[in-house]
Amino acid sequence: MGLQAILSRGTAYLAESRWPWLRSLLMFLFLRYYEVDLSIAESSNLADYPNFQSLFIRKLKPEARPIAEGEGGIVSPVDGRISELGRLEGDRILQVKGHSYALSSLLGIQKAPNEFEHGHFMTIYLAPHNYHRVHLPCAGILRKTRYIPGALFSVNEKSVAKIPDLFARNERL
């Protein structure tokens, strides 16, 4: 196990501590450091979040994210900011200038389906302060998910620029 994985798992162990006072302290420090805005969450009471996962996927007040209406509206499936977008070049997705990775690797399959060829992609970066739920911005039903194990690299700009194939190497669902 590499140093990065040890640090990640160690931090997760502390964050999910059996000692409520330690967990609350770490969550409080996290909220302050990353300037997380709980005023738009259904609950701004830290005691309502038993762990970090529940804090990341906190429910928001219905009025916090109004859905754009009309023909020209664009709706994002997540909070965050667009870090890359473009057209697929065969099976390749641009990670950051000069670095790309295979769509098939990202999807955890041998070969990407032909219907993706010359398609478009968008990478949306979720910062620690962002709300971490993913929504379907159109009519649809999620029928299946697939867990793909991997590393736990940070996806901040520095890491994305330095670590080849980061998105295809990271753990994902």
Residue pairs with C-beta under 8 A, 6 or more apart in sequence:
1 9
4 151
4 152
4 153
5 151
5 152
8 152
12 52
14 22
14 26
15 23
15 26
15 27
15 51
15 52
16 23
16 51
16 52
17 23
17 26
23 51
24 46
24 47
26 52
27 46
27 49
27 52
27 55
28 46
30 36
30 52
30 55
30 128
31 38
31 46
31 55
34 127
34 128
34 129
35 129
36 55
36 128
36 129
37 129
38 44
38 46
38 58
40 60
40 61
40 64
41 58
41 59
41 60
41 61
41 64
42 58
42 59
42 60
42 61
43 49
43 58
43 59
49 55
49 58
56 132
57 131
57 132
57 133
58 131
59 133
60 131
65 79
67 73
67 75
67 137
68 74
68 75
75 137
75 138
76 124
76 137
77 124
77 134
77 135
77 136
77 137
78 124
78 126
78 130
78 131
78 132
78 133
78 134
78 135
79 126
79 130
79 131
79 132
80 124
80 125
80 126
80 127
80 130
81 124
81 125
81 127
82 122
82 123
82 124
82 125
83 96
83 123
83 124
83 125
83 157
83 160
84 94
84 95
84 96
84 121
84 122
84 123
85 120
85 121
85 122
85 123
86 94
86 120
86 121
87 118
87 119
87 120
87 121
88 103
88 116
88 117
88 118
88 119
88 120
88 121
89 100
90 117
91 102
91 103
91 104
91 111
91 112
91 117
92 100
92 101
92 102
92 103
93 100
93 101
93 102
93 103
93 106
93 121
93 123
93 167
94 100
94 121
95 101
95 123
95 160
95 164
95 165
95 166
95 167
96 157
96 160
96 161
99 161
99 164
99 165
101 164
101 165
101 166
101 167
101 168
102 112
102 165
102 168
103 112
103 116
103 121
104 110
104 111
104 112
105 165
105 168
106 167
106 168
106 172
108 146
108 148
123 167
125 155
125 156
125 157
126 132
126 155
136 142
145 173
146 173
147 171
147 172
147 173
148 171
148 172
148 173
149 171
150 169
150 170
150 171
150 172
151 169
151 170
151 171
152 170
152 171
153 159
153 163
153 166
153 169
153 170
155 166
155 167
155 170
159 166
160 166
160 167
163 169
